[in-house]
Amino acid sequence: MTKVVSLSKKAYQTLKDLKRPNESFSDVVIRISGSKQKQPFIRFAGTLKDSNIEEVYYSQIKKDRERSASRAVEI
């Protein structure tokens, strides 16, 4: 079954740049999305056990907040 999907020019160009020779756009989407099949949730249990994910998460939030523009608000 075929579906029509609308993309911005930038999204299309990004997808096109990722496309390999003899690969369809559908193949690219499947490849970059990670899998052809859904993975059972239990498969990921414990994968972040010894990681510093909390530190990375809060560090990214801090960077995003520093980059965002402040807005004056009148109450």
KEGU-117587 format. One record per residue (C-alpha): residue number from 1; x, y, z; residue in one letter. Coordinates in steps of 0.2 Angstrom, whole numbers, plus 2048, in hexadecimal, padded with zeros to 3 digits. Example, Ala and Ser with C-alpha at 12.3 -4.5 7.8 and 13.67 -1.06 7.14 Angstrom:
BEGIN
{i: 1 | x: 83E | y: 7EA | z: 827 | aa: A}
{i: 2 | x: 844 | y: 7FB | z: 824 | aa: S}
***
This chain:
BEGIN
{i: 1 | x: 800 | y: 800 | z: 800 | aa: M}
{i: 2 | x: 807 | y: 811 | z: 7FB | aa: T}
{i: 3 | x: 803 | y: 821 | z: 805 | aa: K}
{i: 4 | x: 807 | y: 833 | z: 800 | aa: V}
{i: 5 | x: 811 | y: 83E | z: 80D | aa: V}
{i: 6 | x: 814 | y: 850 | z: 80B | aa: S}
{i: 7 | x: 825 | y: 857 | z: 810 | aa: L}
{i: 8 | x: 82D | y: 868 | z: 811 | aa: S}
{i: 9 | x: 83B | y: 86B | z: 804 | aa: K}
{i: 10 | x: 848 | y: 86A | z: 812 | aa: K}
{i: 11 | x: 841 | y: 859 | z: 818 | aa: A}
{i: 12 | x: 840 | y: 852 | z: 807 | aa: Y}
{i: 13 | x: 852 | y: 858 | z: 803 | aa: Q}
{i: 14 | x: 858 | y: 850 | z: 814 | aa: T}
{i: 15 | x: 84F | y: 840 | z: 80F | aa: L}
{i: 16 | x: 857 | y: 840 | z: 7FE | aa: K}
{i: 17 | x: 868 | y: 843 | z: 805 | aa: D}
{i: 18 | x: 866 | y: 834 | z: 810 | aa: L}
{i: 19 | x: 860 | y: 829 | z: 802 | aa: K}
{i: 20 | x: 86D | y: 81C | z: 7FC | aa: R}
{i: 21 | x: 86E | y: 816 | z: 7EA | aa: P}
{i: 22 | x: 861 | y: 80A | z: 7E5 | aa: N}
{i: 23 | x: 857 | y: 80E | z: 7F5 | aa: E}
{i: 24 | x: 845 | y: 814 | z: 7F5 | aa: S}
{i: 25 | x: 83F | y: 822 | z: 800 | aa: F}
{i: 26 | x: 835 | y: 816 | z: 80A | aa: S}
{i: 27 | x: 845 | y: 80C | z: 80D | aa: D}
{i: 28 | x: 84D | y: 81C | z: 813 | aa: V}
{i: 29 | x: 83F | y: 81F | z: 81F | aa: V}
{i: 30 | x: 83F | y: 80D | z: 826 | aa: I}
{i: 31 | x: 852 | y: 80E | z: 828 | aa: R}
{i: 32 | x: 854 | y: 81E | z: 831 | aa: I}
{i: 33 | x: 845 | y: 81A | z: 83C | aa: S}
{i: 34 | x: 84E | y: 80C | z: 843 | aa: G}
{i: 35 | x: 845 | y: 7FC | z: 83F | aa: S}
{i: 36 | x: 839 | y: 7F4 | z: 834 | aa: K}
{i: 37 | x: 830 | y: 7EC | z: 843 | aa: Q}
{i: 38 | x: 82A | y: 7F2 | z: 853 | aa: K}
{i: 39 | x: 835 | y: 7ED | z: 861 | aa: Q}
{i: 40 | x: 82E | y: 7E7 | z: 872 | aa: P}
{i: 41 | x: 830 | y: 7F3 | z: 880 | aa: F}
{i: 42 | x: 838 | y: 7E7 | z: 88B | aa: I}
{i: 43 | x: 847 | y: 7E6 | z: 87F | aa: R}
{i: 44 | x: 84C | y: 7F7 | z: 885 | aa: F}
{i: 45 | x: 84B | y: 7F3 | z: 898 | aa: A}
{i: 46 | x: 85B | y: 7F8 | z: 8A0 | aa: G}
{i: 47 | x: 864 | y: 800 | z: 891 | aa: T}
{i: 48 | x: 866 | y: 810 | z: 89B | aa: L}
{i: 49 | x: 86A | y: 808 | z: 8AB | aa: K}
{i: 50 | x: 87C | y: 80E | z: 8AD | aa: D}
{i: 51 | x: 87B | y: 81E | z: 8A2 | aa: S}
{i: 52 | x: 87B | y: 830 | z: 8A6 | aa: N}
{i: 53 | x: 86B | y: 833 | z: 89D | aa: I}
{i: 54 | x: 864 | y: 83F | z: 8AB | aa: E}
{i: 55 | x: 874 | y: 84A | z: 8A9 | aa: E}
{i: 56 | x: 873 | y: 84A | z: 896 | aa: V}
{i: 57 | x: 860 | y: 84E | z: 897 | aa: Y}
{i: 58 | x: 862 | y: 85C | z: 8A3 | aa: Y}
{i: 59 | x: 871 | y: 863 | z: 89A | aa: S}
{i: 60 | x: 867 | y: 863 | z: 889 | aa: Q}
{i: 61 | x: 859 | y: 86C | z: 892 | aa: I}
{i: 62 | x: 865 | y: 879 | z: 899 | aa: K}
{i: 63 | x: 86D | y: 87C | z: 887 | aa: K}
{i: 64 | x: 85B | y: 87E | z: 87F | aa: D}
{i: 65 | x: 856 | y: 88A | z: 88C | aa: R}
{i: 66 | x: 866 | y: 895 | z: 88A | aa: E}
{i: 67 | x: 863 | y: 895 | z: 877 | aa: R}
{i: 68 | x: 851 | y: 89A | z: 878 | aa: S}
{i: 69 | x: 84C | y: 8AC | z: 877 | aa: A}
{i: 70 | x: 846 | y: 8B5 | z: 887 | aa: S}
{i: 71 | x: 835 | y: 8BD | z: 885 | aa: R}
{i: 72 | x: 82E | y: 8CB | z: 88F | aa: A}
{i: 73 | x: 81E | y: 8C7 | z: 897 | aa: V}
{i: 74 | x: 812 | y: 8D4 | z: 89E | aa: E}
{i: 75 | x: 806 | y: 8CF | z: 8AC | aa: I}
***
